[in-house]
Structure formats: structure tokens, C-alpha cells
Amino acid sequence: MNTHTDQGQDSAQVDVERLRLLYVSALPGGLASICFGLLAAAHYWTFGSHGLILAWLAFTTILEVARFFSLRVFAPSTTATQIPKNWALISGVLTTIAGISWGLGGLLFFNLTDGLQSYVIIVLIGAVNASVFPVLAGFPRLLIGFLAPSLSVVMFLLLTRGQGLDYVLATIFFVTALAMTGISGRLQAAIRQYLRLSYENAELLRSMGESKRHAEKLNTDLSEEINQRREIEQQLNDARLQAEAASMAKGEFLATMSHEIRTPLNGILPILDILRETDLSADQKDYLNTAFSSSKHLLSIIDDILDYSKIEAGKLELETVGINLRKLIDSVVRLMAKNAEVKNIELKDKIDANVRLALRGDPVRLRQVLTNLVSNAIKFTRKGQVLITISQRGSTRTHHEILFAVRDTGIGMSASQSKKLFQPFAQADASTTRLHGGTGLGLVICKRLVDLMGGQIGVKSELGKGSIFWFSVPLLKAVGDMSARTELTGVRALVVSKNDELKRRLKVFLDGWGMPNEFAQDGKKAQAEIRAANSRGASWRYELLLIDGRDASVGASQLTSAINANPTLKEQLSMIVIDDSEGDGEGGIPKVPANIAQGDLHRIVSKAMGVRPPGELREQEAPKSLVEQAASMGAEKAAKRSAVKPGKAEGYALLVEDNPVNLHVARKLVKLVGLDLDEAHNGQEAVEKLEKFDYDLILMDCQMPIMDGYTATRTIRNKEAKSGGKRIPIIAMTANAMVGDKEKCLDAGMDDYMSKPLNRHVLEETIKKWLDAQGGAAPAKRKPAPSKPSVPASLPQVPDGEGVVDDTILKDLVDIMGDEFLELLEVYLEDSPRAVASLEEAAANNDLRALVAPAHSLKSTSANLGATRLSELAKALEHGARTGHLTGSMADMVAHLKAEHLAASRKLRAYLKG
């Protein structure tokens, strides 16, 4: 219903109520009018004609009765909402006639006598009008209809008689009539407003009542739903407890049964083995070997069941000891070599050169997983080979993430079969149980073990083309490989507390120490946060937990117990409990009071994280003599001056370079430093890659198509500022070495500057400086590091001729690039003629701007290959084109450069052929 309809309905209800009120008050008003009429008739009975007085009295009485009954006919009931038709017209006519009647009465009685007797009729008429006013006050038109004829006659008679008091009375009657009329109008508005508010209030109360009843119904429904949820939760909890009990019973049953079966087998196998050494006939030996092989197979199945039951019961514990990956792989290969030889399958292994062999972890479980995967690969391979590869996926300050892969040329699997793997007592195909044997538990155990070690496992397979089973686990670095921390910057901390004041205080401390920090409300949420961070990669992992032990609902004890029960998390995380009680917590976890001073907390956190200030002596080291200190200082300075050995730096770099020759050179140099490398060929591609991968460092060329290095750097810095992410060091690599070029790079947001041709030692020092400034944090998304190329023979001896190429630079390139040096020459000899042709075209068109790009490209690539004279000519041409002032004729300079390019190309081709 719209507003106008509502207002119309309200108006009708108000008018109905006013009409009802008029009816209710009409009877007293009519009786008062009849009484005043009787008084007037009785008073003037002796002065006038009795018949005329009786006629007037009868007419007045009948008229009042008619008015009352007309109102009774028209007056609606209390439940009516519509006004009867014609009520206003009939009521107005009857009221006006009543006024005329009293006006005639005044005319009749006023002239019957003189003097004071005439004022009686004036008083009576005034009393009648006064009695009528309360009845008709809310109806201005009806009131005027009565007042006008009844008072006008009296006022006329008073004015015509002309006495002093008469004028006063006439004026009073006139003013009174005006006042009544005005009051009636305002009273009508007030009554309407009052009635309207009354109806609105009643409607509001009714609506509130309905809302209350609706709310009560909702509360009732909600209470019922809460009760249902509680019942469901209780049922789920009961079901969970039953499932856990069933799982424990199953685990205990499997453990008991496997143990009971294993006991007699341990007596059978040795006896069978002894019998094999005795003199037996051929048939007896065949029977015995069959029994011995079956017993060993049965023992293997029982071992799988026992391991599975231990894992299910949560009783399998991992150890952390030293591992030699080379020995571990060799032991697996020796163990499985006989099986492969029987099937005429080649079993090989390959460990990438960048994998550290000395690590720490659980060698028994690693060997178990790897042996299972290799055994399966041999089992499902009829011919070909099984290859074990070990590579490094990533690295942190304390861990290397090692990737183990087993590739076979066997029967392979379809996608639907692959989905069935890693499930208890299930295999890719039910028929394989009869064809190849096994329980289907091996891969399940592998997955559980890898999960316990904090790693991942998976498979990639194609039906008929073989499979690749892989798993990656984080293994602790050897003690000597872990660099000691000198500050807390970059250590990720997780605060577990519900106390807002404590969280605010700790956040101020941690932010001030440069420690990224997050918060969790309780132990369950903390564990979920830790798992989520670990899944994002090494650089997101938490290393410190600050746990509020004062609030039991936080679950500090349960959280610390859960972490201590997980060897990977126990090794990864340091814990400090906020508790005002004295002494250390369970397991020697340090406790600190909630109001601890910032300096004291910093000291405790530093100790927990193994932070040693630079230059601080280890406790185990004895003080050195002055001679020894001087000798060591001299050795350190010499080491800084010497080249750093390749592979010492760790990180993931993005190389942004469009020129293929420069790309080859920079790629090789960066890999020699030891960084994993990704490439982009222009600034736009670099910005897009940053949204997919995390990098520790960006090496940025400045002059590139689509988006140059300056624009790319500004875009990257803007995104970092908006997201609040870490600032990635960006190092400019440019052939521009003019005054102001470095400042231009720094103004664009780059952090450092290197001019081409790149110097190997400068590159290494610059990269190490910025990686150290980053705290050595490893990226979250790391690609496997490529293998290192072999070093070729020495550089062929080519006559120098006019000295167009610097042999020293070429020899350095051979040392650096190895076999890729010849490939680099081929790229340059193929690419550089295009730049020369572009210069000739620009000279022919006298286009200075067209000289810049090809001259810039030729300048840097030629310098990288030792063609220094050609590089200088290209540099002069580029500079002159940029400034608009060439040192000679454009055509002559390009021709000179072309001749130099031909000479350099001849010598480089000679190296290529020689």
C-alpha cells in the first residue's frame, strides 16, 4: 500500500471517530438547548402570546430531537472505517435551522419587554451558544452554521436599540463568535492530529506486538535448532570417539597380529637359509628356494603392516642424525641391483652437483621410502631402465629441500589409476595383485612417512610409457653448513594469545626488531597457521612461537606437546612461553613474565634463535693470541680480495635482458655465483613473473622493448608499496656508463648499478652484498637448480691481427662458460649483423633516433665478447644520437663501425672454427 493510500485511510478513520464523538456529545447538547428553551418560555409566558411561545418551544424541541436522531442514524460503530454519505449535509442543515430557531426566539422574546427583562433572553442565547460550542467545536462549519443565525439577530437587536450597554454586549457577542470560530479551527486540527497519532500509535503497538510474537517464534525456532545442533555435535563427537577407538583397536590388532606372525617366521627363515647351504638334490634346492623366497616376501608384507599400524597408532617416531646422501643412494642401488639384474633392467642413479651430500634427518625412513619406490619401479618394468635422481628444490638458513625422483620405463598408469594410489589396501588395478603381488600398503606407508618428515609425494605417469614417482623432504643442513645469525631481522614469529594488550605490546617489540609477525587465538589455530605457512614455501615458515601460558583456553601445553611430538616442527620452531610463574616450561621451554622489559626479551629471543652479534667469540673457542689474530685478519682481507668460489651464494634471481648475447653471458655469470635463475626478456614480462614467483634478487637491463628497465622498476616499487610486501633488491645491468646514468637508475628505484661488460668479481660481490642485506631468506617458489656445465679445453690460438678482439676477455669467457662459449659466439655472429644493418638503414634515412637502439645493443654485446674497439665506436654513435651531436658524418661513422664489425666477426669466426 502506498503512502497516499495510507494517508487517505488515516483521514477516513479520523473522520469516522470525529463523527462518533459528535454523536456521543449531541444528546447532552440537545437537552441543554431544550432546557434553556423552557426557561425562556416560562420567563416570557406572561408577556407575550402563549400560542407563539408554545409553537417556538415545540419547534425547538422537535428540531433538537431530529438532530439527535439524525446523528444516531449517521453515527458509525466503533469498528466502522467508512463515513456514511450525506451526514455532513443533513447535519449542517439541521444545525443551521437550530441556529435560525434561536435567532427567531431572540427576536420573539427580545421585544416582549424592555429593560432588564430583555437581557434574560441575551443571557439564555449566550448560554445556548456556550453549550453548543463543546459539541460543535471540532466542526467549524457546523459551529458557524449555528452561531451566525442565532447571534446575528441578537446583535442586530442590540445595535438597533442603541443603549450603551447594548453596544458592549453586541461587541462581546461578535468577538466571542470570532473567538469560537478560530478556536474551532485549531481544535479541529488538534483533534485530527491527536486521532491520527492515536491510530498510528495503536498501529505501532500492534506492529510491535506482531514483531514480539515473531521474535518469540524465532527464538523458539533458534533454540530448537541449537538443541538439534548440539545433538548432532554430540552424535558426531560420539562417532569420532568410536572411530578413534576403532582405529586404535585396528592398529593394535594389526601390530599384535603382525608381531605374532613375525615371531615364527623369524624361526623359519634362518632354518631355511641354513638348509640352502646343505647338500640337496636339484628338486630339493628348487623347493627350498621357493619356500625361502615366499617366506621373505611374507616377512616384507608383515613389516609393511607393522609400520602401517605404528603410523596409525601414532607411535612411529623419526630420528635426526647425520646422513650421507651418496652412501644412502648407493645402499638402495646395491639392495635392488639383483632384482633389476634378474629382469635385465638397467638401474642407475644421478645426484645433481649442487646437492649437498652431508645432511641431517632420518636415513632409515628415507631409505625405506626410496627402496619402496625403486622396488615398485622394477616390479612394473619389463624392459628398459630405472633411474634415481636427486636434486635440490630450495634452501633456507637451516634446511635444504631435497627432491628424490624414480623414473621407470614400465607399464605406466592412466589418470584414473593414479588417483587410487596412496590409499590403504588399494592398488592401481585389482588384477595387479595376482600378476605382481603386494598388499597395496607400500605407497600408503611412503606417504605417511613423507608427511611425518614434512614433505610431499606424488606421481606422474602415462599408460604404456612409464612413471615418475617423486617425493621432496626438508633435510637439516649439516652443522658446519648453517650460517650463524647476527640479528633477528627476517625471523618470522607467531604470537599465540587472546590478550589484546599483550599482543599489542609484543607487536611493537617484534616490529622494532624487524621480525615479521602474525597472531593466533589458540593452539588449534596456531597449528593451522603453521601448516599453511609451511605449504607456501620456505620463506613463509615460522621460526619462533611466543605462547601465552597464562590463559588455559589458549592451550599452551597441548600446543608445545604437539610440536615436540613432530620432529620436523620441533627442529624448525623455537618456543617461548609467556608465564609469570618461575622456572622453565615442559621440555626446557623458556618462560618469561608478561611484563618483561624489551631488552630482556630481546636477549632471550636472540638466545633462542641462536643469534650471535658479529665478532662475538663462540663459547667453545679459546681466545687467540695477538699473532694469531693478526694472521687471521690478514687471511680474511686476502680472502675478500680474492674471488669467491662459485656456488657459495644461495638464492633465486630474475635476469631481465632482451639481448641474446648479453643474456648468455649474464646467465652463465649468475649461475657461477651459485644462484638459481629465471629469465625475462623485457620489463613487462618481469612484472608479470613477479606476480607468480618470489625472487631474492632482480638483475635489470635498462634499454628493452615493450617496457624498459626504469619503467619496470617503478612499477615493481609501486606494487610493493601498495601490497606492503618485502622490497626486492634490483640491480641495474646496463651498457650506459655515462655521468648521471647511475643516478638515473637509483632515482627509478633500483638499489645498485653495474656497467657492461660485466665483471665476474664485481657481479659476485654485488649479488652477495644484497643477498646478505636480505637476511638470506629463501623464496617461496623455487625452481630446481640446473646442473653445472663441464669446462672445455683451453681457447684456440688465433692470430691477433689488428687487435680487434681482446684475447683476455675471450679466455675469461671460456673459463666461465665452458662448452656454451661457442654457442655464444654463434648467437653473436647471427645477431650482430642485424644491428649493423639497422644502423645503415638509419644512416640512409638520416634518422638520429633510429641509431640509438641498434648502437646500444651492439655496444654491450661487443664489449662482452672483447670487441672493445667496436664497442667504443657503437658507444660514440649511441651517445651522439642521444645528444643530437655526432662527432662526424653519420654515414662515415656507420661505415667505420661496419668495417670494424667485419674485422671482429672474422676473428670470432676463426675462434669458432678453430
Residue pairs with C-beta under 8 A, 6 or more apart in sequence:
1 9
9 81
10 196
10 199
10 200
12 81
12 82
12 83
13 81
13 195
13 199
14 192
14 195
14 196
14 199
15 83
16 76
16 80
16 81
16 82
16 83
17 195
18 138
18 139
18 191
18 192
18 195
19 74
19 75
19 76
19 83
19 84
19 87
20 75
20 76
20 78
21 138
22 71
22 75
22 91
22 135
22 136
22 138
22 139
23 71
23 72
23 74
23 75
24 75
25 134
25 135
26 67
26 68
26 71
26 135
27 68
28 135
29 131
29 132
29 134
29 135
29 136
30 64
30 65
30 67
30 68
31 64
32 128
32 131
33 60
33 64
33 98
33 102
33 128
33 131
33 132
34 60
34 61
34 64
36 124
36 127
36 128
36 131
37 56
37 57
37 60
37 61
37 105
38 57
39 124
40 105
40 109
40 120
40 121
40 124
41 53
41 54
41 56
41 57
43 109
43 117
43 120
44 53
44 109
44 112
44 113
44 121
45 53
47 112
47 113
47 117
48 108
48 109
48 112
52 108
53 108
56 101
56 104
56 105
56 108
59 101
60 98
60 101
60 102
60 105
63 94
63 97
63 98
63 101
64 98
66 94
67 91
67 94
67 95
67 98
70 90
70 91
70 94
71 91
74 84
74 87
74 90
74 91
76 82
76 83
76 84
88 141
91 142
92 141
92 142
92 145
95 136
95 142
95 145
95 146
96 145
96 146
96 149
98 146
98 150
99 145
99 146
99 147
99 148
99 149
99 150
100 149
100 150
102 125
102 128
102 149
102 150
103 149
103 150
103 151
103 152
103 153
103 154
104 153
105 121
105 125
106 121
106 122
106 125
106 150
106 153
106 154
106 157
107 153
107 157
109 118
109 120
109 121
110 118
110 121
110 122
110 154
110 157
111 157
119 169
121 154
122 154
122 158
122 169
125 150
125 151
125 154
126 173
126 176
128 150
129 146
129 147
129 150
129 151
129 176
129 177
129 180
132 143
132 146
132 147
133 143
133 180
133 184
136 142
136 143
136 146
136 184
137 143
137 180
137 183
137 184
137 187
137 188
138 184
138 187
138 188
138 191
139 184
139 188
140 181
140 184
140 185
140 188
143 180
143 181
143 184
144 181
147 177
147 180
147 181
148 177
151 173
151 174
151 177
154 170
154 173
155 170
155 173
155 174
158 166
158 167
158 169
158 170
158 173
159 166
159 167
159 170
247 312
248 313
250 309
250 312
251 309
251 310
251 312
251 313
252 309
252 313
254 305
254 306
254 308
254 309
254 312
255 306
255 309
255 310
255 313
257 305
258 302
258 303
258 305
258 306
258 309
259 306
261 298
261 302
262 299
262 302
262 303
262 306
265 295
265 298
265 299
265 302
268 295
269 292
269 295
269 296
269 299
272 288
272 291
272 292
272 295
273 292
275 288
276 285
276 288
276 289
276 292
280 288
297 437
301 438
301 439
301 441
304 439
304 441
304 442
304 445
305 439
305 441
307 316
307 368
307 445
308 424
308 441
308 444
308 445
308 448
310 316
311 445
311 448
311 449
311 452
316 448
316 449
316 452
317 567
318 361
318 362
318 365
318 452
318 453
318 567
318 568
319 362
319 364
319 567
320 360
320 361
320 362
320 476
320 567
320 571
321 360
321 361
321 362
321 363
322 358
322 359
322 360
322 478
323 358
323 359
323 360
323 361
323 363
323 366
323 475
324 357
324 358
325 351
325 355
325 356
325 357
325 358
325 359
325 390
325 402
326 351
326 357
328 363
328 366
328 367
328 370
329 349
329 351
329 370
329 388
329 390
330 349
331 367
332 367
332 370
332 371
332 374
332 388
333 347
333 349
333 388
335 371
336 347
336 371
336 374
336 375
336 378
337 347
339 375
339 378
340 346
340 347
340 378
340 386
343 378
343 381
343 382
343 383
344 383
345 378
345 381
345 383
345 384
345 385
345 386
346 384
346 385
346 386
347 374
347 378
347 385
347 386
347 388
348 385
348 386
348 387
348 388
349 387
349 388
349 389
349 390
350 387
350 388
350 389
350 390
351 357
351 389
351 390
352 389
352 390
352 391
352 392
352 784
352 785
352 787
353 787
353 788
354 391
354 392
354 647
354 674
354 785
354 787
354 788
355 390
355 391
355 392
355 400
355 402
356 392
356 400
356 477
356 478
356 481
358 478
358 481
359 400
359 402
359 475
359 476
359 477
359 478
360 475
360 476
360 477
360 478
361 453
361 473
361 475
361 476
362 453
362 567
365 449
365 452
365 453
366 404
366 453
366 473
368 445
368 446
368 449
369 404
369 446
369 449
369 450
369 457
369 471
370 388
370 404
370 406
372 442
372 443
372 445
372 446
373 404
373 406
373 446
373 469
373 471
374 386
374 388
374 406
375 442
376 442
376 443
376 469
377 386
377 406
377 407
377 408
377 410
377 467
377 469
378 386
378 408
379 436
379 437
379 438
380 408
380 410
380 411
380 432
380 436
380 467
381 408
381 409
381 410
381 411
381 466
382 410
382 411
383 409
384 408
384 409
384 410
384 466
385 408
385 409
386 406
386 407
386 408
386 409
387 406
387 407
387 408
388 404
388 405
388 406
389 404
389 405
389 407
390 402
390 403
390 404
390 405
391 402
391 403
391 405
391 784
391 785
392 400
392 401
392 402
392 403
392 784
392 785
393 401
393 402
393 403
393 472
393 782
393 784
394 400
394 401
394 537
394 538
394 778
394 779
394 782
395 401
395 538
395 650
395 778
395 782
396 474
396 538
396 539
396 541
396 777
396 778
397 482
397 483
397 485
397 776
397 777
397 778
398 476
398 477
398 482
398 571
398 572
399 474
399 475
399 476
399 477
399 538
399 572
400 474
400 475
400 477
401 472
401 473
401 474
401 475
401 538
401 782
402 472
402 473
402 474
402 475
403 470
403 471
403 472
403 784
404 470
404 471
404 472
404 473
405 468
405 469
405 470
406 468
406 469
406 470
407 466
407 467
407 468
408 466
408 467
408 468
409 465
409 466
410 466
410 467
411 463
411 464
411 466
412 461
412 462
412 463
412 464
412 465
412 466
412 467
413 421
413 428
413 459
413 461
413 462
413 463
413 467
414 463
417 428
417 429
417 461
417 463
418 428
418 459
418 461
420 426
420 427
420 428
421 428
421 443
421 459
422 443
422 444
422 446
422 447
422 457
423 440
423 444
424 440
424 441
424 444
425 439
425 440
425 441
425 444
426 440
427 433
427 438
427 440
432 438
433 440
446 457
446 471
447 457
450 456
450 457
450 471
450 473
452 566
452 567
452 568
453 473
453 474
453 567
453 568
454 473
454 474
454 534
454 566
454 568
454 569
454 572
455 471
455 472
455 473
455 474
456 471
456 472
457 469
457 470
457 471
458 469
458 470
458 471
459 467
459 468
459 469
459 470
460 467
460 468
460 470
461 467
461 468
474 538
474 568
476 571
483 776
484 610
484 611
484 612
485 491
485 609
485 610
485 611
485 612
486 611
486 612
486 613
486 614
487 514
487 611
487 775
488 513
488 514
488 515
488 602
488 605
488 606
488 609
488 611
489 513
489 514
489 515
489 775
490 514
490 515
490 516
490 774
490 775
490 776
490 777
491 515
491 516
491 543
491 544
491 609
492 515
492 516
492 517
492 518
492 533
492 540
492 541
492 542
492 543
492 544
493 510
493 515
493 516
493 517
493 518
493 542
493 543
493 544
493 545
493 546
494 517
494 518
494 519
494 520
494 526
494 529
494 530
494 542
494 544
494 545
494 546
495 502
495 503
495 506
495 507
495 510
495 517
495 518
495 519
495 520
495 546
495 548
496 519
496 520
496 521
496 522
496 523
496 525
496 526
496 545
496 546
496 547
496 548
496 554
496 556
496 559
497 503
497 506
497 519
497 521
497 546
497 547
497 548
497 551
497 554
497 578
498 521
498 522
498 548
498 551
498 553
498 554
499 548
499 550
499 551
499 594
502 548
502 578
502 594
503 519
506 517
506 546
507 517
507 519
509 598
509 601
509 602
510 516
510 517
511 517
512 598
513 602
513 605
515 544
518 529
518 542
520 526
520 528
520 529
521 554
522 553
522 554
522 555
523 547
523 554
523 555
523 556
523 558
523 559
523 562
524 555
526 545
526 547
526 559
527 559
527 562
529 542
530 542
530 569
530 573
533 540
533 541
533 542
534 540
534 541
536 780
537 694
537 778
537 779
537 780
537 781
537 782
538 778
538 779
538 780
538 782
539 694
539 777
539 778
539 779
539 780
540 780
541 572
542 572
542 573
543 572
543 573
543 574
543 609
544 573
544 574
544 575
544 576
544 605
544 608
544 609
545 559
545 563
545 573
545 574
545 575
545 576
546 576
546 578
547 554
547 556
547 559
547 560
547 575
547 576
547 577
547 578
548 554
548 556
548 577
548 578
548 594
549 556
549 557
549 577
549 578
549 579
549 585
549 591
550 578
550 579
550 580
550 594
556 577
556 579
556 585
557 586
560 575
560 577
560 585
560 586
560 587
560 589
561 586
563 569
563 570
563 573
563 575
564 570
564 587
574 608
574 609
575 589
575 608
576 589
576 590
576 591
576 592
576 604
576 605
576 608
577 585
577 589
577 590
577 591
577 592
578 591
578 592
578 593
578 594
579 585
579 591
579 592
579 593
580 593
580 594
581 591
582 591
583 591
584 590
584 591
585 591
590 604
590 608
592 600
592 601
592 604
596 604
605 611
612 618
617 623
624 632
643 760
643 761
643 764
644 673
644 761
644 764
644 765
644 768
646 672
646 673
646 674
647 672
647 673
647 674
648 673
648 674
648 768
649 673
649 674
649 675
649 764
649 767
649 768
649 771
650 674
650 675
650 771
650 776
650 778
651 675
651 676
651 696
651 697
651 767
651 771
651 774
651 776
651 778
651 779
652 675
652 676
652 677
652 678
652 693
652 694
652 695
652 696
652 697
652 778
652 779
652 782
652 783
653 670
653 675
653 676
653 677
653 678
653 695
653 696
653 697
653 698
653 699
653 767
654 677
654 678
654 679
654 680
654 686
654 689
654 690
654 693
654 695
654 697
654 698
654 699
655 663
655 666
655 667
655 670
655 677
655 678
655 679
655 680
655 699
656 679
656 680
656 681
656 682
656 683
656 685
656 686
656 698
656 699
656 700
656 701
656 704
656 709
656 712
657 663
657 666
657 679
657 681
657 699
657 701
657 704
657 733
658 681
658 682
658 701
658 704
658 705
659 701
659 831
659 857
659 860
659 861
660 827
660 831
661 824
661 827
661 828
661 831
661 832
661 861
661 864
661 865
662 701
662 733
662 756
662 860
662 861
662 864
663 679
663 681
664 817
664 820
664 823
664 824
664 827
665 757
665 758
665 813
665 817
665 824
665 864
666 699
666 733
666 758
667 677
667 679
668 816
668 817
668 820
669 758
669 760
669 763
669 816
670 677
670 699
670 763
670 767
671 677
671 786
671 788
672 760
672 816
673 763
673 764
673 767
673 768
675 696
675 697
675 767
676 782
676 783
676 784
676 785
676 786
677 786
678 689
678 693
678 695
678 783
680 686
680 689
681 704
682 704
682 705
682 706
682 707
682 712
683 700
683 704
683 706
683 707
683 708
683 709
683 711
683 712
683 713
683 715
684 706
684 707
684 712
685 706
686 698
686 700
686 712
686 716
687 707
687 712
687 715
687 716
687 719
690 716
690 719
690 728
692 781
693 779
693 781
694 779
694 780
694 781
695 728
695 779
696 728
696 729
696 771
696 774
696 777
696 778
696 779
697 728
697 729
697 731
697 767
697 770
697 771
697 774
698 716
698 728
698 729
698 730
698 731
699 731
699 733
700 709
700 712
700 713
700 730
700 731
700 732
700 733
700 750
701 709
701 732
701 733
701 734
702 708
702 709
702 710
702 732
702 733
702 734
702 736
702 745
703 709
703 734
703 735
703 736
703 853
703 856
703 857
704 712
707 715
709 732
709 734
709 745
709 748
709 750
710 744
710 745
710 748
713 730
713 745
713 748
713 749
713 750
714 748
714 749
716 728
716 730
716 749
717 727
717 749
719 725
720 726
720 727
720 728
726 774
729 751
729 752
729 770
729 771
729 773
729 774
730 749
730 750
730 751
731 750
731 751
731 752
731 753
731 754
731 766
731 767
731 770
732 742
732 745
732 750
732 752
732 753
732 754
733 754
733 756
733 758
734 741
734 745
734 753
734 754
734 755
734 756
734 860
735 755
735 756
735 856
735 859
735 860
735 863
735 875
736 755
736 856
737 755
737 756
738 879
741 753
742 753
745 753
746 753
751 770
752 766
752 769
752 770
754 762
754 763
754 766
756 860
756 863
756 864
757 809
757 860
757 863
757 864
757 871
758 864
760 812
760 816
789 817
789 818
789 819
789 820
790 818
790 819
791 815
791 818
792 814
792 818
792 819
792 821
794 811
794 814
795 807
795 810
795 811
795 814
795 911
796 911
796 914
797 914
798 907
798 910
798 911
798 914
800 807
800 907
801 903
801 907
802 903
803 869
804 867
804 869
804 870
804 900
804 903
804 904
804 907
805 865
805 866
805 867
805 904
805 907
805 908
806 866
806 867
806 868
807 866
808 866
809 864
809 865
809 866
809 868
810 865
810 866
810 911
813 821
813 824
813 864
813 865
813 866
814 821
817 824
822 912
824 865
825 865
825 908
825 909
825 911
825 912
826 912
828 861
828 865
828 908
829 905
829 908
829 909
829 912
831 861
832 858
832 861
832 862
832 901
832 905
833 901
833 905
834 854
835 854
835 855
835 857
835 858
835 861
836 854
836 858
836 897
836 898
836 901
838 850
838 853
838 854
839 851
839 854
839 855
839 858
839 877
839 894
839 897
839 898
840 894
840 898
841 850
842 848
842 850
842 851
842 854
842 890
842 894
843 851
843 890
843 891
843 893
843 894
844 891
846 890
848 881
848 884
848 886
848 890
849 881
851 877
851 878
851 880
851 881
851 890
851 894
852 878
852 881
852 882
855 874
855 875
855 877
855 878
855 881
856 874
856 878
858 870
858 871
858 874
858 897
858 901
859 871
859 874
859 875
859 878
860 871
862 868
862 870
862 871
862 874
862 901
862 904
863 871
865 904
865 908
867 900
867 904
867 908
869 900
869 904
870 897
870 900
870 901
870 904
873 893
873 896
873 897
873 900
874 897
876 887
876 893
877 886
877 893
877 894
877 897
880 886
880 887
880 893
886 893
887 893
